[in-house]
Amino acid sequence: MLNICIPVFNYDINPFVKLLHEQCLTEKINFRIIVYEDGSNSNFVEKNKRITEFPEVSHFINRENRGRSAARNYLVSKVENGKILFIDCDSSLPDNNYIRNYLSNFDKPIVCGGTIYKASQKKNGHELRYKYGIHREMIPAKQRNINPNKAFATNNFMSSKEIFDKVVFREFLHKYGHEDSLFGYELKNNSIKIFHIDNPVIHEGIESNEIFLKKTEDGIENLIIIENSTEIDKSFTAEIRIVNIYKQLKKYFLIWLPQFFYKLFKNNIKKHLLVSKNPSLYLFDLYKIGYYCEIKRKSL
């Protein structure tokens, strides 16, 4: 049994569900597609109701946005048995073999398929998100399997339902960011190894530079919430690059340096990231370190 679970927020899911449904029928498998509207606007909810015209498709609606982690846990609760395939709603399929490729890995407890981008997605005002996706997310399985749990991503993975008896998505994380890395870490703590394959989805929902930068800031704030949480083992942050940089700076009494740099050049860097046709990921990393140090200072 394959349960395809899709959390949705303000997105037309009809074409995607149709493609997934067709591939499942082609493979002649027992399947179910479960869609959960997590606080979507009423116009999207009404539009997406049409998916229930397909056999074996369920559509659940929550009027309030509970967040990515809570939405995924809700979808898990609707699965009775079999495998769970999580896919983000703003995805599309690059070929007709997507479901078949996962079926050939049904023996593995948890499998990640990866993400790709198309050249046509590079548009004015979206350059930062596109470049980040190409250089930081579009990674072949061979490379991801070097450090499989750290490379885990929730936008395209298949798992046994039994895994969720041991590991769940942490619902205290309401904002965007680090729920993937935390889930991958907790899988590792439970001796559950992730296997990566080249079975990507195309990430269609590329945000504007402004929205992506805001979501990056939200992710850093999420990271500090995780650090301050009593629910999470402190060793988790040892695997987060930005935290390790901060600890090294603190060790040598150099925290003031990124704080001073951020205060002095924040507006110039931000302007570059928002308007440049070829934004620097090096400056993007410096911005993140400065923002982390600033938020960390305020939280102490």
Kinemage of the C-alpha trace (Angstrom):
@kinemage 1
@onewidth
@group {chain A} dominant
@subgroup {mainchain}
@vectorlist {calphas} color= white
{ca met a 1} P 0.000 0.000 0.000
{ca leu a 2} L 1.346 3.419 -0.977
{ca asn a 3} L -0.080 6.456 0.816
{ca ile a 4} L 0.819 9.702 -0.954
{ca cys a 5} L 0.541 12.552 1.551
{ca ile a 6} L 0.512 16.165 0.381
{ca pro a 7} L 0.281 19.112 2.799
{ca val a 8} L -1.157 22.143 0.984
{ca phe a 9} L -1.163 25.857 1.675
{ca asn a 10} L -2.654 28.182 -0.949
{ca tyr a 11} L -1.762 26.101 -3.990
{ca asp a 12} L -3.741 24.562 -6.849
{ca ile a 13} L -3.026 20.848 -6.401
{ca asn a 14} L -5.325 19.519 -9.166
{ca pro a 15} L -2.766 18.994 -11.984
{ca phe a 16} L -0.253 17.381 -9.627
{ca val a 17} L -2.780 14.967 -8.109
{ca lys a 18} L -3.919 13.997 -11.614
{ca leu a 19} L -0.350 13.070 -12.643
{ca leu a 20} L 0.297 11.096 -9.462
{ca his a 21} L -3.032 9.300 -9.822
{ca glu a 22} L -2.247 8.332 -13.435
{ca gln a 23} L 1.188 6.950 -12.509
{ca cys a 24} L -0.286 4.880 -9.663
{ca leu a 25} L -2.906 3.409 -11.975
{ca thr a 26} L -0.219 2.598 -14.546
{ca glu a 27} L 1.740 0.674 -11.898
{ca lys a 28} L -1.430 -1.213 -10.826
{ca ile a 29} L -0.759 -0.776 -7.090
{ca asn a 30} L -2.914 -0.278 -4.030
{ca phe a 31} L -2.665 3.408 -3.254
{ca arg a 32} L -4.301 6.368 -1.628
{ca ile a 33} L -3.646 10.080 -2.113
{ca ile a 34} L -4.291 12.172 0.998
{ca val a 35} L -4.335 15.971 0.717
{ca tyr a 36} L -4.483 18.236 3.765
{ca glu a 37} L -5.290 21.934 3.443
{ca asp a 38} L -3.382 23.679 6.221
{ca gly a 39} L -5.191 27.007 6.483
{ca ser a 40} L -5.511 27.636 2.734
{ca asn a 41} L -7.696 30.486 1.511
{ca ser a 42} L -11.258 29.491 0.634
{ca asn a 43} L -10.732 29.950 -3.120
{ca phe a 44} L -7.920 27.363 -3.119
{ca val a 45} L -9.938 25.023 -0.905
{ca glu a 46} L -12.896 25.152 -3.279
{ca lys a 47} L -10.687 24.651 -6.315
{ca asn a 48} L -8.885 21.692 -4.720
{ca lys a 49} L -12.102 19.932 -3.731
{ca arg a 50} L -12.266 18.663 -7.306
{ca ile a 51} L -9.507 16.138 -6.579
{ca thr a 52} L -12.023 13.943 -4.743
{ca glu a 53} L -13.522 13.095 -8.157
{ca phe a 54} L -10.570 10.717 -8.521
{ca pro a 55} L -10.963 7.319 -6.812
{ca glu a 56} L -8.774 6.777 -3.748
{ca val a 57} L -8.214 10.520 -3.157
{ca ser a 58} L -9.070 12.162 0.178
{ca his a 59} L -9.203 15.895 0.898
{ca phe a 60} L -9.008 17.149 4.490
{ca ile a 61} L -9.413 20.792 5.431
{ca asn a 62} L -8.213 22.805 8.414
{ca arg a 63} L -9.239 26.459 8.391
{ca glu a 64} L -6.280 27.620 10.491
{ca asn a 65} L -2.631 27.255 9.527
{ca arg a 66} L -1.010 24.902 12.056
{ca gly a 67} L 2.397 24.793 10.416
{ca arg a 68} L 4.415 22.318 8.368
{ca ser a 69} L 5.204 19.900 11.206
{ca ala a 70} L 1.652 19.662 12.525
{ca ala a 71} L 0.309 19.194 8.985
{ca arg a 72} L 2.618 16.248 8.338
{ca asn a 73} L 1.761 14.626 11.673
{ca tyr a 74} L -1.931 14.980 10.829
{ca leu a 75} L -1.392 13.252 7.487
{ca val a 76} L 0.447 10.388 9.207
{ca ser a 77} L -2.560 9.953 11.517
{ca lys a 78} L -4.767 9.333 8.459
{ca val a 79} L -2.596 6.444 7.241
{ca glu a 80} L -3.535 2.956 8.424
{ca asn a 81} L -0.680 0.900 7.003
{ca gly a 82} L 1.938 0.656 4.272
{ca lys a 83} L 4.408 3.209 2.994
{ca ile a 84} L 4.006 6.976 3.256
{ca leu a 85} L 5.249 9.180 0.423
{ca phe a 86} L 5.455 12.838 1.426
{ca ile a 87} L 5.541 15.393 -1.373
{ca asp a 88} L 5.288 19.176 -1.107
{ca cys a 89} L 2.358 20.680 -2.989
{ca asp a 90} L 4.511 23.053 -5.081
{ca ser a 91} L 6.177 20.156 -6.893
{ca ser a 92} L 5.943 18.668 -10.366
{ca leu a 93} L 7.252 15.438 -11.857
{ca pro a 94} L 10.100 15.416 -14.387
{ca asp a 95} L 9.083 12.117 -16.011
{ca asn a 96} L 6.644 9.192 -15.921
{ca asn a 97} L 8.835 6.963 -13.739
{ca tyr a 98} L 8.485 8.786 -10.413
{ca ile a 99} L 6.176 6.293 -8.665
{ca arg a 100} L 7.915 3.323 -10.296
{ca asn a 101} L 11.293 4.460 -8.943
{ca tyr a 102} L 9.948 4.573 -5.390
{ca leu a 103} L 8.273 1.169 -5.791
{ca ser a 104} L 11.645 -0.338 -6.666
{ca asn a 105} L 12.889 0.848 -3.249
{ca phe a 106} L 9.945 -0.450 -1.196
{ca asp a 107} L 12.271 -2.665 0.841
{ca lys a 108} L 14.061 0.333 2.407
{ca pro a 109} L 12.702 1.963 5.586
{ca ile a 110} L 13.140 5.550 4.398
{ca val a 111} L 14.121 6.921 0.994
{ca cys a 112} L 14.766 10.490 -0.203
{ca gly a 113} L 14.324 11.366 -3.873
{ca gly a 114} L 15.892 14.822 -4.150
{ca thr a 115} L 15.028 18.117 -5.803
{ca ile a 116} L 15.811 19.719 -9.147
{ca tyr a 117} L 15.235 23.084 -10.822
{ca lys a 118} L 14.762 24.112 -14.448
{ca ala a 119} L 16.624 26.903 -16.241
{ca ser a 120} L 13.273 28.486 -17.125
{ca gln a 121} L 12.628 29.116 -13.413
{ca lys a 122} L 15.279 31.835 -13.225
{ca lys a 123} L 13.151 34.971 -13.290
{ca asn a 124} L 13.521 38.605 -12.325
{ca gly a 125} L 13.148 39.047 -8.588
{ca his a 126} L 13.698 35.318 -7.907
{ca glu a 127} L 17.439 35.048 -8.565
{ca leu a 128} L 18.501 34.394 -4.961
{ca arg a 129} L 16.094 31.496 -4.428
{ca tyr a 130} L 16.954 30.000 -7.804
{ca lys a 131} L 20.721 30.194 -7.276
{ca tyr a 132} L 20.415 28.768 -3.761
{ca gly a 133} L 18.331 25.894 -5.107
{ca ile a 134} L 20.767 25.102 -7.909
{ca his a 135} L 23.906 25.198 -5.733
{ca arg a 136} L 22.656 24.043 -2.319
{ca glu a 137} L 19.645 21.778 -2.948
{ca met a 138} L 20.100 20.205 -6.391
{ca ile a 139} L 22.478 17.511 -5.134
{ca pro a 140} L 22.851 14.030 -6.703
{ca ala a 141} L 22.084 10.957 -4.580
{ca lys a 142} L 25.712 9.805 -4.593
{ca gln a 143} L 26.740 12.984 -2.784
{ca arg a 144} L 23.727 12.993 -0.444
{ca asn a 145} L 24.481 9.407 0.631
{ca ile a 146} L 27.874 10.495 2.031
{ca asn a 147} L 26.064 12.056 5.003
{ca pro a 148} L 22.534 10.692 4.480
{ca asn a 149} L 20.750 11.914 7.603
{ca lys a 150} L 22.151 15.432 7.337
{ca ala a 151} L 21.019 15.614 3.691
{ca phe a 152} L 17.438 14.647 4.573
{ca ala a 153} L 14.645 16.799 3.118
{ca thr a 154} L 10.913 16.501 3.757
{ca asn a 155} L 9.702 17.714 0.365
{ca asn a 156} L 10.136 14.325 -1.344
{ca phe a 157} L 10.609 11.177 0.735
{ca met a 158} L 9.052 7.759 1.328
{ca ser a 159} L 8.929 6.084 4.723
{ca ser a 160} L 7.484 3.080 6.493
{ca lys a 161} L 4.586 4.079 8.738
{ca glu a 162} L 6.254 2.304 11.666
{ca ile a 163} L 9.033 4.893 11.691
{ca phe a 164} L 6.557 7.480 12.941
{ca asp a 165} L 6.062 5.393 16.092
{ca lys a 166} L 9.628 6.442 16.963
{ca val a 167} L 10.049 9.845 15.346
{ca val a 168} L 7.490 12.598 14.740
{ca phe a 169} L 7.677 16.123 13.413
{ca arg a 170} L 8.083 18.622 16.252
{ca glu a 171} L 4.965 20.763 16.352
{ca phe a 172} L 6.456 23.538 18.497
{ca leu a 173} L 8.184 24.631 15.272
{ca his a 174} L 5.545 26.819 13.653
{ca lys a 175} L 7.767 28.887 11.394
{ca tyr a 176} L 9.651 27.737 8.323
{ca gly a 177} L 13.089 26.198 8.775
{ca his a 178} L 15.139 23.370 10.309
{ca glu a 179} L 12.276 20.890 10.729
{ca asp a 180} L 14.018 18.843 8.021
{ca ser a 181} L 17.421 18.804 9.708
{ca leu a 182} L 15.859 18.084 13.112
{ca phe a 183} L 13.844 15.153 11.742
{ca gly a 184} L 16.946 13.762 10.013
{ca tyr a 185} L 18.908 14.073 13.250
{ca glu a 186} L 16.236 12.247 15.252
{ca leu a 187} L 16.124 9.469 12.664
{ca lys a 188} L 19.881 9.080 13.155
{ca asn a 189} L 19.433 8.974 16.946
{ca asn a 190} L 17.000 6.097 16.450
{ca ser a 191} L 19.505 4.258 14.223
{ca ile a 192} L 17.323 4.770 11.154
{ca lys a 193} L 19.506 5.303 8.106
{ca ile a 194} L 18.186 7.245 5.145
{ca phe a 195} L 18.841 6.013 1.620
{ca his a 196} L 19.011 8.625 -1.130
{ca ile a 197} L 18.075 7.966 -4.750
{ca asp a 198} L 17.910 10.110 -7.878
{ca asn a 199} L 14.123 10.402 -8.113
{ca pro a 200} L 13.618 14.148 -7.853
{ca val a 201} L 10.636 16.418 -7.986
{ca ile a 202} L 10.859 19.816 -9.636
{ca his a 203} L 10.423 22.548 -7.035
{ca glu a 204} L 7.995 24.846 -8.837
{ca gly a 205} L 7.217 27.222 -5.978
{ca ile a 206} L 10.295 29.425 -6.106
{ca glu a 207} L 9.709 32.430 -3.867
{ca ser a 208} L 10.713 36.000 -4.596
{ca asn a 209} L 14.044 37.175 -3.195
{ca glu a 210} L 12.232 39.150 -0.499
{ca ile a 211} L 10.084 36.225 0.661
{ca phe a 212} L 13.025 33.808 0.579
{ca leu a 213} L 15.178 36.140 2.684
{ca lys a 214} L 12.341 36.493 5.196
{ca lys a 215} L 11.923 32.697 5.342
{ca thr a 216} L 15.678 32.397 5.881
{ca glu a 217} L 15.398 34.733 8.866
{ca asp a 218} L 12.441 32.683 10.143
{ca gly a 219} L 14.590 29.550 9.849
{ca ile a 220} L 17.337 31.122 11.958
{ca glu a 221} L 14.775 32.120 14.588
{ca asn a 222} L 13.474 28.532 14.502
{ca leu a 223} L 17.015 27.293 15.090
{ca ile a 224} L 17.340 29.403 18.229
{ca ile a 225} L 13.942 28.123 19.434
{ca ile a 226} L 15.299 24.575 19.003
{ca glu a 227} L 18.493 25.491 20.893
{ca asn a 228} L 16.445 26.849 23.798
{ca ser a 229} L 14.018 23.918 23.847
{ca thr a 230} L 14.219 21.373 26.655
{ca glu a 231} L 12.650 18.758 24.336
{ca ile a 232} L 15.633 18.528 21.978
{ca asp a 233} L 18.989 16.919 22.685
{ca lys a 234} L 21.647 19.642 22.693
{ca ser a 235} L 23.887 17.546 20.462
{ca phe a 236} L 21.568 18.346 17.528
{ca thr a 237} L 23.041 21.807 17.094
{ca ala a 238} L 26.555 20.343 16.875
{ca glu a 239} L 25.691 19.364 13.300
{ca ile a 240} L 24.478 22.840 12.286
{ca arg a 241} L 27.185 24.853 10.517
{ca ile a 242} L 26.039 28.293 11.631
{ca val a 243} L 25.995 27.205 15.286
{ca asn a 244} L 29.520 25.799 15.033
{ca ile a 245} L 30.761 29.062 13.525
{ca tyr a 246} L 29.161 30.966 16.393
{ca lys a 247} L 30.791 28.686 18.969
{ca gln a 248} L 34.205 29.161 17.382
{ca leu a 249} L 33.773 32.923 17.373
{ca lys a 250} L 32.696 32.835 20.999
{ca lys a 251} L 35.658 30.656 21.953
{ca tyr a 252} L 38.072 33.288 20.674
{ca phe a 253} L 36.023 36.259 21.930
{ca leu a 254} L 35.185 37.358 18.381
{ca ile a 255} L 31.395 37.489 18.535
{ca trp a 256} L 31.612 41.266 18.259
{ca leu a 257} L 33.087 40.956 14.751
{ca pro a 258} L 30.047 39.571 12.843
{ca gln a 259} L 27.767 41.713 14.999
{ca phe a 260} L 29.701 44.848 14.013
{ca phe a 261} L 29.863 43.739 10.361
{ca tyr a 262} L 26.136 43.011 10.305
{ca lys a 263} L 25.243 46.334 11.870
{ca leu a 264} L 27.505 48.245 9.476
{ca phe a 265} L 26.760 46.460 6.191
{ca lys a 266} L 23.363 44.817 6.744
{ca asn a 267} L 21.417 47.177 4.495
{ca asn a 268} L 23.973 47.043 1.674
{ca ile a 269} L 24.138 43.232 1.712
{ca lys a 270} L 20.378 42.946 1.896
{ca lys a 271} L 19.982 45.285 -1.074
{ca his a 272} L 22.478 43.201 -3.065
{ca leu a 273} L 20.644 39.951 -2.241
{ca leu a 274} L 17.288 41.420 -3.207
{ca val a 275} L 18.156 43.193 -6.478
{ca ser a 276} L 21.277 41.536 -7.919
{ca lys a 277} L 20.883 39.447 -11.069
{ca asn a 278} L 23.669 37.216 -9.753
{ca pro a 279} L 23.502 37.363 -5.939
{ca ser a 280} L 26.521 36.149 -3.970
{ca leu a 281} L 25.862 33.079 -1.833
{ca tyr a 282} L 28.981 34.038 0.141
{ca leu a 283} L 27.313 37.328 1.125
{ca phe a 284} L 24.116 35.394 1.786
{ca asp a 285} L 26.027 33.189 4.266
{ca leu a 286} L 27.574 36.262 5.921
{ca tyr a 287} L 24.125 37.793 6.258
{ca lys a 288} L 22.824 34.619 7.930
{ca ile a 289} L 25.728 34.517 10.404
{ca gly a 290} L 25.232 38.187 11.265
{ca tyr a 291} L 21.483 37.723 11.693
{ca tyr a 292} L 22.037 34.665 13.892
{ca cys a 293} L 24.491 36.551 16.131
{ca glu a 294} L 22.084 39.482 16.390
{ca ile a 295} L 19.069 37.315 17.302
{ca lys a 296} L 21.239 35.292 19.696
{ca arg a 297} L 22.334 38.509 21.430
{ca lys a 298} L 18.713 39.589 21.882
{ca ser a 299} L 17.698 36.196 23.260
{ca leu a 300} L 20.363 36.088 25.977
